[in-house]
Amino acid sequence: MTLSSADGARCPACGKRVTYYGEVELSNGYKLARYVIKCKACGYRKVLQEVILRKRDDGIAVEVVKLPSLRGNK
């Protein structure tokens, strides 16, 4: 999944527009979803958020591995 940077998000390295997209990695018993921004001009890439989904006997466990940093939040 790819989203254009209609909001005008810019690359911190070169100033060009970035693209938002999601990646999913499948493994034995879990899925790892990453939400990423990438600059097509210079190759800058940053993982904004990672979420792990695991199968359990009683349902699904959701683990947020990396939270996005919010403006003004340090």
mmCIF file of the N, C-alpha and C atoms, coordinates in Angstrom:
data_MODEL
# 
_entry.id   MODEL 
# 
loop_
_atom_site.group_PDB 
_atom_site.id 
_atom_site.type_symbol 
_atom_site.label_atom_id 
_atom_site.label_alt_id 
_atom_site.label_comp_id 
_atom_site.label_asym_id 
_atom_site.label_entity_id 
_atom_site.label_seq_id 
_atom_site.pdbx_PDB_ins_code 
_atom_site.Cartn_x 
_atom_site.Cartn_y 
_atom_site.Cartn_z 
_atom_site.occupancy 
_atom_site.B_iso_or_equiv 
_atom_site.pdbx_formal_charge 
_atom_site.auth_seq_id 
_atom_site.auth_comp_id 
_atom_site.auth_asym_id 
_atom_site.auth_atom_id 
_atom_site.pdbx_PDB_model_num 
ATOM 1   N N  . MET A 1 1  ? 0.836  -1.170  0.000  1.00 0.00 ? 1  MET A N  1 
ATOM 2   C CA . MET A 1 1  ? 0.000  0.000   0.000  1.00 0.00 ? 1  MET A CA 1 
ATOM 3   C C  . MET A 1 1  ? 0.885  1.239   0.000  1.00 0.00 ? 1  MET A C  1 
ATOM 4   N N  . THR A 1 2  ? 0.584  2.164   -0.857 1.00 0.00 ? 2  THR A N  1 
ATOM 5   C CA . THR A 1 2  ? 1.357  3.397   -0.954 1.00 0.00 ? 2  THR A CA 1 
ATOM 6   C C  . THR A 1 2  ? 0.416  4.591   -0.960 1.00 0.00 ? 2  THR A C  1 
ATOM 7   N N  . LEU A 1 3  ? 0.778  5.612   -0.246 1.00 0.00 ? 3  LEU A N  1 
ATOM 8   C CA . LEU A 1 3  ? 0.016  6.857   -0.235 1.00 0.00 ? 3  LEU A CA 1 
ATOM 9   C C  . LEU A 1 3  ? 0.912  7.977   -0.715 1.00 0.00 ? 3  LEU A C  1 
ATOM 10  N N  . SER A 1 4  ? 0.367  8.873   -1.514 1.00 0.00 ? 4  SER A N  1 
ATOM 11  C CA . SER A 1 4  ? 1.165  10.025  -1.926 1.00 0.00 ? 4  SER A CA 1 
ATOM 12  C C  . SER A 1 4  ? 1.216  11.025  -0.780 1.00 0.00 ? 4  SER A C  1 
ATOM 13  N N  . SER A 1 5  ? 2.169  11.908  -0.831 1.00 0.00 ? 5  SER A N  1 
ATOM 14  C CA . SER A 1 5  ? 2.328  12.894  0.242  1.00 0.00 ? 5  SER A CA 1 
ATOM 15  C C  . SER A 1 5  ? 1.511  14.142  -0.070 1.00 0.00 ? 5  SER A C  1 
ATOM 16  N N  . ALA A 1 6  ? 0.199  13.978  -0.119 1.00 0.00 ? 6  ALA A N  1 
ATOM 17  C CA . ALA A 1 6  ? -0.689 15.096  -0.424 1.00 0.00 ? 6  ALA A CA 1 
ATOM 18  C C  . ALA A 1 6  ? -0.615 16.178  0.644  1.00 0.00 ? 6  ALA A C  1 
ATOM 19  N N  . ASP A 1 7  ? -0.219 15.785  1.848  1.00 0.00 ? 7  ASP A N  1 
ATOM 20  C CA . ASP A 1 7  ? -0.104 16.767  2.922  1.00 0.00 ? 7  ASP A CA 1 
ATOM 21  C C  . ASP A 1 7  ? 1.206  17.538  2.841  1.00 0.00 ? 7  ASP A C  1 
ATOM 22  N N  . GLY A 1 8  ? 2.055  17.213  1.870  1.00 0.00 ? 8  GLY A N  1 
ATOM 23  C CA . GLY A 1 8  ? 3.284  17.956  1.676  1.00 0.00 ? 8  GLY A CA 1 
ATOM 24  C C  . GLY A 1 8  ? 4.439  17.523  2.553  1.00 0.00 ? 8  GLY A C  1 
ATOM 25  N N  . ALA A 1 9  ? 4.407  16.289  3.084  1.00 0.00 ? 9  ALA A N  1 
ATOM 26  C CA . ALA A 1 9  ? 5.514  15.807  3.913  1.00 0.00 ? 9  ALA A CA 1 
ATOM 27  C C  . ALA A 1 9  ? 6.792  15.798  3.084  1.00 0.00 ? 9  ALA A C  1 
ATOM 28  N N  . ARG A 1 10 ? 7.858  16.284  3.677  1.00 0.00 ? 10 ARG A N  1 
ATOM 29  C CA . ARG A 1 10 ? 9.129  16.433  2.963  1.00 0.00 ? 10 ARG A CA 1 
ATOM 30  C C  . ARG A 1 10 ? 10.221 15.591  3.591  1.00 0.00 ? 10 ARG A C  1 
ATOM 31  N N  . CYS A 1 11 ? 11.178 15.206  2.783  1.00 0.00 ? 11 CYS A N  1 
ATOM 32  C CA . CYS A 1 11 ? 12.335 14.431  3.222  1.00 0.00 ? 11 CYS A CA 1 
ATOM 33  C C  . CYS A 1 11 ? 13.247 15.322  4.060  1.00 0.00 ? 11 CYS A C  1 
ATOM 34  N N  . PRO A 1 12 ? 13.668 14.849  5.245  1.00 0.00 ? 12 PRO A N  1 
ATOM 35  C CA . PRO A 1 12 ? 14.581 15.657  6.053  1.00 0.00 ? 12 PRO A CA 1 
ATOM 36  C C  . PRO A 1 12 ? 15.985 15.738  5.460  1.00 0.00 ? 12 PRO A C  1 
ATOM 37  N N  . ALA A 1 13 ? 16.328 14.819  4.562  1.00 0.00 ? 13 ALA A N  1 
ATOM 38  C CA . ALA A 1 13 ? 17.668 14.812  3.967  1.00 0.00 ? 13 ALA A CA 1 
ATOM 39  C C  . ALA A 1 13 ? 17.784 15.745  2.761  1.00 0.00 ? 13 ALA A C  1 
ATOM 40  N N  . CYS A 1 14 ? 16.793 15.683  1.838  1.00 0.00 ? 14 CYS A N  1 
ATOM 41  C CA . CYS A 1 14 ? 16.931 16.456  0.600  1.00 0.00 ? 14 CYS A CA 1 
ATOM 42  C C  . CYS A 1 14 ? 15.798 17.452  0.344  1.00 0.00 ? 14 CYS A C  1 
ATOM 43  N N  . GLY A 1 15 ? 14.715 17.370  1.109  1.00 0.00 ? 15 GLY A N  1 
ATOM 44  C CA . GLY A 1 15 ? 13.618 18.316  0.947  1.00 0.00 ? 15 GLY A CA 1 
ATOM 45  C C  . GLY A 1 15 ? 12.573 17.935  -0.084 1.00 0.00 ? 15 GLY A C  1 
ATOM 46  N N  . LYS A 1 16 ? 12.751 16.826  -0.787 1.00 0.00 ? 16 LYS A N  1 
ATOM 47  C CA . LYS A 1 16 ? 11.753 16.368  -1.764 1.00 0.00 ? 16 LYS A CA 1 
ATOM 48  C C  . LYS A 1 16 ? 10.588 15.716  -1.025 1.00 0.00 ? 16 LYS A C  1 
ATOM 49  N N  . ARG A 1 17 ? 9.495  15.495  -1.753 1.00 0.00 ? 17 ARG A N  1 
ATOM 50  C CA . ARG A 1 17 ? 8.332  14.849  -1.140 1.00 0.00 ? 17 ARG A CA 1 
ATOM 51  C C  . ARG A 1 17 ? 8.615  13.375  -0.861 1.00 0.00 ? 17 ARG A C  1 
ATOM 52  N N  . VAL A 1 18 ? 8.031  12.877  0.239  1.00 0.00 ? 18 VAL A N  1 
ATOM 53  C CA . VAL A 1 18 ? 8.197  11.471  0.610  1.00 0.00 ? 18 VAL A CA 1 
ATOM 54  C C  . VAL A 1 18 ? 6.920  10.701  0.305  1.00 0.00 ? 18 VAL A C  1 
ATOM 55  N N  . THR A 1 19 ? 7.049  9.385   0.241  1.00 0.00 ? 19 THR A N  1 
ATOM 56  C CA . THR A 1 19 ? 5.931  8.480   0.019  1.00 0.00 ? 19 THR A CA 1 
ATOM 57  C C  . THR A 1 19 ? 5.727  7.653   1.280  1.00 0.00 ? 19 THR A C  1 
ATOM 58  N N  . TYR A 1 20 ? 4.473  7.488   1.689  1.00 0.00 ? 20 TYR A N  1 
ATOM 59  C CA . TYR A 1 20 ? 4.133  6.640   2.827  1.00 0.00 ? 20 TYR A CA 1 
ATOM 60  C C  . TYR A 1 20 ? 3.733  5.272   2.288  1.00 0.00 ? 20 TYR A C  1 
ATOM 61  N N  . TYR A 1 21 ? 4.185  4.207   2.926  1.00 0.00 ? 21 TYR A N  1 
ATOM 62  C CA . TYR A 1 21 ? 3.732  2.886   2.518  1.00 0.00 ? 21 TYR A CA 1 
ATOM 63  C C  . TYR A 1 21 ? 3.811  1.911   3.677  1.00 0.00 ? 21 TYR A C  1 
ATOM 64  N N  . GLY A 1 22 ? 3.156  0.771   3.504  1.00 0.00 ? 22 GLY A N  1 
ATOM 65  C CA . GLY A 1 22 ? 3.163  -0.271  4.520  1.00 0.00 ? 22 GLY A CA 1 
ATOM 66  C C  . GLY A 1 22 ? 3.841  -1.514  3.996  1.00 0.00 ? 22 GLY A C  1 
ATOM 67  N N  . GLU A 1 23 ? 4.547  -2.199  4.882  1.00 0.00 ? 23 GLU A N  1 
ATOM 68  C CA . GLU A 1 23 ? 5.200  -3.469  4.560  1.00 0.00 ? 23 GLU A CA 1 
ATOM 69  C C  . GLU A 1 23 ? 4.651  -4.518  5.520  1.00 0.00 ? 23 GLU A C  1 
ATOM 70  N N  . VAL A 1 24 ? 4.499  -5.749  5.050  1.00 0.00 ? 24 VAL A N  1 
ATOM 71  C CA . VAL A 1 24 ? 4.088  -6.846  5.918  1.00 0.00 ? 24 VAL A CA 1 
ATOM 72  C C  . VAL A 1 24 ? 5.058  -7.992  5.729  1.00 0.00 ? 24 VAL A C  1 
ATOM 73  N N  . GLU A 1 25 ? 5.586  -8.482  6.849  1.00 0.00 ? 25 GLU A N  1 
ATOM 74  C CA . GLU A 1 25 ? 6.524  -9.601  6.848  1.00 0.00 ? 25 GLU A CA 1 
ATOM 75  C C  . GLU A 1 25 ? 5.826  -10.777 7.532  1.00 0.00 ? 25 GLU A C  1 
ATOM 76  N N  . LEU A 1 26 ? 5.755  -11.911 6.845  1.00 0.00 ? 26 LEU A N  1 
ATOM 77  C CA . LEU A 1 26 ? 5.093  -13.092 7.385  1.00 0.00 ? 26 LEU A CA 1 
ATOM 78  C C  . LEU A 1 26 ? 6.125  -14.079 7.894  1.00 0.00 ? 26 LEU A C  1 
ATOM 79  N N  . SER A 1 27 ? 5.837  -14.674 9.046  1.00 0.00 ? 27 SER A N  1 
ATOM 80  C CA . SER A 1 27 ? 6.719  -15.690 9.599  1.00 0.00 ? 27 SER A CA 1 
ATOM 81  C C  . SER A 1 27 ? 5.859  -16.749 10.268 1.00 0.00 ? 27 SER A C  1 
ATOM 82  N N  . ASN A 1 28 ? 6.485  -17.707 10.886 1.00 0.00 ? 28 ASN A N  1 
ATOM 83  C CA . ASN A 1 28 ? 5.769  -18.801 11.516 1.00 0.00 ? 28 ASN A CA 1 
ATOM 84  C C  . ASN A 1 28 ? 5.014  -18.306 12.750 1.00 0.00 ? 28 ASN A C  1 
ATOM 85  N N  . GLY A 1 29 ? 3.712  -18.118 12.621 1.00 0.00 ? 29 GLY A N  1 
ATOM 86  C CA . GLY A 1 29 ? 2.889  -17.744 13.757 1.00 0.00 ? 29 GLY A CA 1 
ATOM 87  C C  . GLY A 1 29 ? 2.726  -16.258 14.003 1.00 0.00 ? 29 GLY A C  1 
ATOM 88  N N  . TYR A 1 30 ? 3.368  -15.403 13.223 1.00 0.00 ? 30 TYR A N  1 
ATOM 89  C CA . TYR A 1 30 ? 3.183  -13.964 13.437 1.00 0.00 ? 30 TYR A CA 1 
ATOM 90  C C  . TYR A 1 30 ? 3.323  -13.181 12.136 1.00 0.00 ? 30 TYR A C  1 
ATOM 91  N N  . LYS A 1 31 ? 2.808  -11.957 12.168 1.00 0.00 ? 31 LYS A N  1 
ATOM 92  C CA . LYS A 1 31 ? 2.962  -11.011 11.066 1.00 0.00 ? 31 LYS A CA 1 
ATOM 93  C C  . LYS A 1 31 ? 3.531  -9.728  11.645 1.00 0.00 ? 31 LYS A C  1 
ATOM 94  N N  . LEU A 1 32 ? 4.481  -9.150  10.943 1.00 0.00 ? 32 LEU A N  1 
ATOM 95  C CA . LEU A 1 32 ? 5.079  -7.877  11.342 1.00 0.00 ? 32 LEU A CA 1 
ATOM 96  C C  . LEU A 1 32 ? 4.687  -6.834  10.301 1.00 0.00 ? 32 LEU A C  1 
ATOM 97  N N  . ALA A 1 33 ? 3.968  -5.810  10.745 1.00 0.00 ? 33 ALA A N  1 
ATOM 98  C CA . ALA A 1 33 ? 3.559  -4.724  9.850  1.00 0.00 ? 33 ALA A CA 1 
ATOM 99  C C  . ALA A 1 33 ? 4.403  -3.498  10.166 1.00 0.00 ? 33 ALA A C  1 
ATOM 100 N N  . ARG A 1 34 ? 4.952  -2.885  9.123  1.00 0.00 ? 34 ARG A N  1 
ATOM 101 C CA . ARG A 1 34 ? 5.746  -1.661  9.277  1.00 0.00 ? 34 ARG A CA 1 
ATOM 102 C C  . ARG A 1 34 ? 5.098  -0.554  8.456  1.00 0.00 ? 34 ARG A C  1 
ATOM 103 N N  . TYR A 1 35 ? 5.059  0.636   9.038  1.00 0.00 ? 35 TYR A N  1 
ATOM 104 C CA . TYR A 1 35 ? 4.589  1.820   8.338  1.00 0.00 ? 35 TYR A CA 1 
ATOM 105 C C  . TYR A 1 35 ? 5.804  2.712   8.136  1.00 0.00 ? 35 TYR A C  1 
ATOM 106 N N  . VAL A 1 36 ? 6.088  3.039   6.871  1.00 0.00 ? 36 VAL A N  1 
ATOM 107 C CA . VAL A 1 36 ? 7.373  3.613   6.480  1.00 0.00 ? 36 VAL A CA 1 
ATOM 108 C C  . VAL A 1 36 ? 7.163  4.856   5.624  1.00 0.00 ? 36 VAL A C  1 
ATOM 109 N N  . ILE A 1 37 ? 8.113  5.815   5.728  1.00 0.00 ? 37 ILE A N  1 
ATOM 110 C CA . ILE A 1 37 ? 8.194  6.892   4.743  1.00 0.00 ? 37 ILE A CA 1 
ATOM 111 C C  . ILE A 1 37 ? 9.498  6.701   3.971  1.00 0.00 ? 37 ILE A C  1 
ATOM 112 N N  . LYS A 1 38 ? 9.448  7.012   2.684  1.00 0.00 ? 38 LYS A N  1 
ATOM 113 C CA . LYS A 1 38 ? 10.647 6.865   1.860  1.00 0.00 ? 38 LYS A CA 1 
ATOM 114 C C  . LYS A 1 38 ? 10.688 7.969   0.817  1.00 0.00 ? 38 LYS A C  1 
ATOM 115 N N  . CYS A 1 39 ? 11.897 8.478   0.596  1.00 0.00 ? 39 CYS A N  1 
ATOM 116 C CA . CYS A 1 39 ? 12.127 9.482   -0.434 1.00 0.00 ? 39 CYS A CA 1 
ATOM 117 C C  . CYS A 1 39 ? 12.650 8.770   -1.677 1.00 0.00 ? 39 CYS A C  1 
ATOM 118 N N  . LYS A 1 40 ? 11.950 8.920   -2.782 1.00 0.00 ? 40 LYS A N  1 
ATOM 119 C CA . LYS A 1 40 ? 12.382 8.286   -4.030 1.00 0.00 ? 40 LYS A CA 1 
ATOM 120 C C  . LYS A 1 40 ? 13.590 8.992   -4.629 1.00 0.00 ? 40 LYS A C  1 
ATOM 121 N N  . ALA A 1 41 ? 13.789 10.250  -4.283 1.00 0.00 ? 41 ALA A N  1 
ATOM 122 C CA . ALA A 1 41 ? 14.896 11.021  -4.853 1.00 0.00 ? 41 ALA A CA 1 
ATOM 123 C C  . ALA A 1 41 ? 16.247 10.614  -4.271 1.00 0.00 ? 41 ALA A C  1 
ATOM 124 N N  . CYS A 1 42 ? 16.335 10.525  -2.936 1.00 0.00 ? 42 CYS A N  1 
ATOM 125 C CA . CYS A 1 42 ? 17.647 10.258  -2.323 1.00 0.00 ? 42 CYS A CA 1 
ATOM 126 C C  . CYS A 1 42 ? 17.730 8.909   -1.611 1.00 0.00 ? 42 CYS A C  1 
ATOM 127 N N  . GLY A 1 43 ? 16.592 8.205   -1.475 1.00 0.00 ? 43 GLY A N  1 
ATOM 128 C CA . GLY A 1 43 ? 16.612 6.889   -0.845 1.00 0.00 ? 43 GLY A CA 1 
ATOM 129 C C  . GLY A 1 43 ? 16.442 6.904   0.668  1.00 0.00 ? 43 GLY A C  1 
ATOM 130 N N  . TYR A 1 44 ? 16.248 8.079   1.263  1.00 0.00 ? 44 TYR A N  1 
ATOM 131 C CA . TYR A 1 44 ? 16.021 8.161   2.713  1.00 0.00 ? 44 TYR A CA 1 
ATOM 132 C C  . TYR A 1 44 ? 14.815 7.308   3.077  1.00 0.00 ? 44 TYR A C  1 
ATOM 133 N N  . ARG A 1 45 ? 14.920 6.544   4.167  1.00 0.00 ? 45 ARG A N  1 
ATOM 134 C CA . ARG A 1 45 ? 13.843 5.656   4.601  1.00 0.00 ? 45 ARG A CA 1 
ATOM 135 C C  . ARG A 1 45 ? 13.772 5.682   6.116  1.00 0.00 ? 45 ARG A C  1 
ATOM 136 N N  . LYS A 1 46 ? 12.553 5.787   6.648  1.00 0.00 ? 46 LYS A N  1 
ATOM 137 C CA . LYS A 1 46 ? 12.378 5.775   8.099  1.00 0.00 ? 46 LYS A CA 1 
ATOM 138 C C  . LYS A 1 46 ? 11.138 4.962   8.446  1.00 0.00 ? 46 LYS A C  1 
ATOM 139 N N  . VAL A 1 47 ? 11.306 4.021   9.380  1.00 0.00 ? 47 VAL A N  1 
ATOM 140 C CA . VAL A 1 47 ? 10.183 3.235   9.876  1.00 0.00 ? 47 VAL A CA 1 
ATOM 141 C C  . VAL A 1 47 ? 9.474  4.073   10.936 1.00 0.00 ? 47 VAL A C  1 
ATOM 142 N N  . LEU A 1 48 ? 8.194  4.357   10.702 1.00 0.00 ? 48 LEU A N  1 
ATOM 143 C CA . LEU A 1 48 ? 7.420  5.170   11.629 1.00 0.00 ? 48 LEU A CA 1 
ATOM 144 C C  . LEU A 1 48 ? 6.800  4.333   12.740 1.00 0.00 ? 48 LEU A C  1 
ATOM 145 N N  . GLN A 1 49 ? 6.325  3.139   12.383 1.00 0.00 ? 49 GLN A N  1 
ATOM 146 C CA . GLN A 1 49 ? 5.657  2.304   13.371 1.00 0.00 ? 49 GLN A CA 1 
ATOM 147 C C  . GLN A 1 49 ? 5.791  0.840   12.987 1.00 0.00 ? 49 GLN A C  1 
ATOM 148 N N  . GLU A 1 50 ? 5.920  -0.017  14.000 1.00 0.00 ? 50 GLU A N  1 
ATOM 149 C CA . GLU A 1 50 ? 5.943  -1.465  13.800 1.00 0.00 ? 50 GLU A CA 1 
ATOM 150 C C  . GLU A 1 50 ? 4.916  -2.106  14.727 1.00 0.00 ? 50 GLU A C  1 
ATOM 151 N N  . VAL A 1 51 ? 4.165  -3.053  14.174 1.00 0.00 ? 51 VAL A N  1 
ATOM 152 C CA . VAL A 1 51 ? 3.143  -3.767  14.931 1.00 0.00 ? 51 VAL A CA 1 
ATOM 153 C C  . VAL A 1 51 ? 3.293  -5.254  14.630 1.00 0.00 ? 51 VAL A C  1 
ATOM 154 N N  . ILE A 1 52 ? 3.268  -6.086  15.694 1.00 0.00 ? 52 ILE A N  1 
ATOM 155 C CA . ILE A 1 52 ? 3.343  -7.538  15.527 1.00 0.00 ? 52 ILE A CA 1 
ATOM 156 C C  . ILE A 1 52 ? 1.989  -8.139  15.878 1.00 0.00 ? 52 ILE A C  1 
ATOM 157 N N  . LEU A 1 53 ? 1.494  -9.014  15.012 1.00 0.00 ? 53 LEU A N  1 
ATOM 158 C CA . LEU A 1 53 ? 0.257  -9.759  15.249 1.00 0.00 ? 53 LEU A CA 1 
ATOM 159 C C  . LEU A 1 53 ? 0.634  -11.225 15.422 1.00 0.00 ? 53 LEU A C  1 
ATOM 160 N N  . ARG A 1 54 ? 0.241  -11.817 16.565 1.00 0.00 ? 54 ARG A N  1 
ATOM 161 C CA . ARG A 1 54 ? 0.556  -13.222 16.850 1.00 0.00 ? 54 ARG A CA 1 
ATOM 162 C C  . ARG A 1 54 ? -0.735 -14.006 17.083 1.00 0.00 ? 54 ARG A C  1 
ATOM 163 N N  . LYS A 1 55 ? -0.763 -15.232 16.554 1.00 0.00 ? 55 LYS A N  1 
ATOM 164 C CA . LYS A 1 55 ? -1.877 -16.127 16.825 1.00 0.00 ? 55 LYS A CA 1 
ATOM 165 C C  . LYS A 1 55 ? -1.713 -16.709 18.220 1.00 0.00 ? 55 LYS A C  1 
ATOM 166 N N  . ARG A 1 56 ? -2.840 -16.777 18.935 1.00 0.00 ? 56 ARG A N  1 
ATOM 167 C CA . ARG A 1 56 ? -2.856 -17.431 20.242 1.00 0.00 ? 56 ARG A CA 1 
ATOM 168 C C  . ARG A 1 56 ? -4.060 -18.360 20.280 1.00 0.00 ? 56 ARG A C  1 
ATOM 169 N N  . ASP A 1 57 ? -4.086 -19.233 21.250 1.00 0.00 ? 57 ASP A N  1 
ATOM 170 C CA . ASP A 1 57 ? -5.211 -20.162 21.367 1.00 0.00 ? 57 ASP A CA 1 
ATOM 171 C C  . ASP A 1 57 ? -6.530 -19.436 21.609 1.00 0.00 ? 57 ASP A C  1 
ATOM 172 N N  . ASP A 1 58 ? -6.480 -18.332 22.349 1.00 0.00 ? 58 ASP A N  1 
ATOM 173 C CA . ASP A 1 58 ? -7.698 -17.603 22.691 1.00 0.00 ? 58 ASP A CA 1 
ATOM 174 C C  . ASP A 1 58 ? -7.958 -16.391 21.790 1.00 0.00 ? 58 ASP A C  1 
ATOM 175 N N  . GLY A 1 59 ? -7.198 -16.240 20.709 1.00 0.00 ? 59 GLY A N  1 
ATOM 176 C CA . GLY A 1 59 ? -7.419 -15.124 19.787 1.00 0.00 ? 59 GLY A CA 1 
ATOM 177 C C  . GLY A 1 59 ? -6.131 -14.617 19.168 1.00 0.00 ? 59 GLY A C  1 
ATOM 178 N N  . ILE A 1 60 ? -6.019 -13.311 19.059 1.00 0.00 ? 60 ILE A N  1 
ATOM 179 C CA . ILE A 1 60 ? -4.854 -12.677 18.441 1.00 0.00 ? 60 ILE A CA 1 
ATOM 180 C C  . ILE A 1 60 ? -4.255 -11.674 19.424 1.00 0.00 ? 60 ILE A C  1 
ATOM 181 N N  . ALA A 1 61 ? -2.939 -11.672 19.532 1.00 0.00 ? 61 ALA A N  1 
ATOM 182 C CA . ALA A 1 61 ? -2.228 -10.694 20.360 1.00 0.00 ? 61 ALA A CA 1 
ATOM 183 C C  . ALA A 1 61 ? -1.638 -9.625  19.448 1.00 0.00 ? 61 ALA A C  1 
ATOM 184 N N  . VAL A 1 62 ? -1.836 -8.368  19.811 1.00 0.00 ? 62 VAL A N  1 
ATOM 185 C CA . VAL A 1 62 ? -1.293 -7.241  19.054 1.00 0.00 ? 62 VAL A CA 1 
ATOM 186 C C  . VAL A 1 62 ? -0.234 -6.570  19.917 1.00 0.00 ? 62 VAL A C  1 
ATOM 187 N N  . GLU A 1 63 ? 0.978  -6.475  19.386 1.00 0.00 ? 63 GLU A N  1 
ATOM 188 C CA . GLU A 1 63 ? 2.087  -5.851  20.113 1.00 0.00 ? 63 GLU A CA 1 
ATOM 189 C C  . GLU A 1 63 ? 2.626  -4.690  19.285 1.00 0.00 ? 63 GLU A C  1 
ATOM 190 N N  . VAL A 1 64 ? 2.582  -3.493  19.851 1.00 0.00 ? 64 VAL A N  1 
ATOM 191 C CA . VAL A 1 64 ? 3.137  -2.325  19.175 1.00 0.00 ? 64 VAL A CA 1 
ATOM 192 C C  . VAL A 1 64 ? 4.602  -2.235  19.572 1.00 0.00 ? 64 VAL A C  1 
ATOM 193 N N  . VAL A 1 65 ? 5.489  -2.486  18.609 1.00 0.00 ? 65 VAL A N  1 
ATOM 194 C CA . VAL A 1 65 ? 6.923  -2.528  18.868 1.00 0.00 ? 65 VAL A CA 1 
ATOM 195 C C  . VAL A 1 65 ? 7.512  -1.129  18.874 1.00 0.00 ? 65 VAL A C  1 
ATOM 196 N N  . LYS A 1 66 ? 7.096  -0.316  17.922 1.00 0.00 ? 66 LYS A N  1 
ATOM 197 C CA . LYS A 1 66 ? 7.638  1.035   17.801 1.00 0.00 ? 66 LYS A CA 1 
ATOM 198 C C  . LYS A 1 66 ? 6.489  1.996   17.564 1.00 0.00 ? 66 LYS A C  1 
ATOM 199 N N  . LEU A 1 67 ? 6.368  2.982   18.439 1.00 0.00 ? 67 LEU A N  1 
ATOM 200 C CA . LEU A 1 67 ? 5.342  4.007   18.285 1.00 0.00 ? 67 LEU A CA 1 
ATOM 201 C C  . LEU A 1 67 ? 5.899  5.190   17.511 1.00 0.00 ? 67 LEU A C  1 
ATOM 202 N N  . PRO A 1 68 ? 5.056  5.841   16.722 1.00 0.00 ? 68 PRO A N  1 
ATOM 203 C CA . PRO A 1 68 ? 5.539  7.038   16.027 1.00 0.00 ? 68 PRO A CA 1 
ATOM 204 C C  . PRO A 1 68 ? 5.777  8.161   17.023 1.00 0.00 ? 68 PRO A C  1 
ATOM 205 N N  . SER A 1 69 ? 6.816  8.945   16.789 1.00 0.00 ? 69 SER A N  1 
ATOM 206 C CA . SER A 1 69 ? 7.064  10.100  17.655 1.00 0.00 ? 69 SER A CA 1 
ATOM 207 C C  . SER A 1 69 ? 6.145  11.231  17.215 1.00 0.00 ? 69 SER A C  1 
ATOM 208 N N  . LEU A 1 70 ? 5.545  11.884  18.177 1.00 0.00 ? 70 LEU A N  1 
ATOM 209 C CA . LEU A 1 70 ? 4.626  12.977  17.886 1.00 0.00 ? 70 LEU A CA 1 
ATOM 210 C C  . LEU A 1 70 ? 5.343  14.301  18.033 1.00 0.00 ? 70 LEU A C  1 
ATOM 211 N N  . ARG A 1 71 ? 4.904  15.294  17.304 1.00 0.00 ? 71 ARG A N  1 
ATOM 212 C CA . ARG A 1 71 ? 5.519  16.623  17.398 1.00 0.00 ? 71 ARG A CA 1 
ATOM 213 C C  . ARG A 1 71 ? 5.393  17.139  18.822 1.00 0.00 ? 71 ARG A C  1 
ATOM 214 N N  . GLY A 1 72 ? 6.483  17.673  19.346 1.00 0.00 ? 72 GLY A N  1 
ATOM 215 C CA . GLY A 1 72 ? 6.482  18.207  20.697 1.00 0.00 ? 72 GLY A CA 1 
ATOM 216 C C  . GLY A 1 72 ? 6.627  17.141  21.764 1.00 0.00 ? 72 GLY A C  1 
ATOM 217 N N  . ASN A 1 73 ? 6.653  15.878  21.372 1.00 0.00 ? 73 ASN A N  1 
ATOM 218 C CA . ASN A 1 73 ? 6.792  14.756  22.284 1.00 0.00 ? 73 ASN A CA 1 
ATOM 219 C C  . ASN A 1 73 ? 8.220  14.260  22.211 1.00 0.00 ? 73 ASN A C  1 
ATOM 220 N N  . LYS A 1 74 ? 8.985  14.342  23.292 1.00 0.00 ? 74 LYS A N  1 
ATOM 221 C CA . LYS A 1 74 ? 10.390 13.957  23.245 1.00 0.00 ? 74 LYS A CA 1 
ATOM 222 C C  . LYS A 1 74 ? 10.684 12.786  24.122 1.00 0.00 ? 74 LYS A C  1 
# 
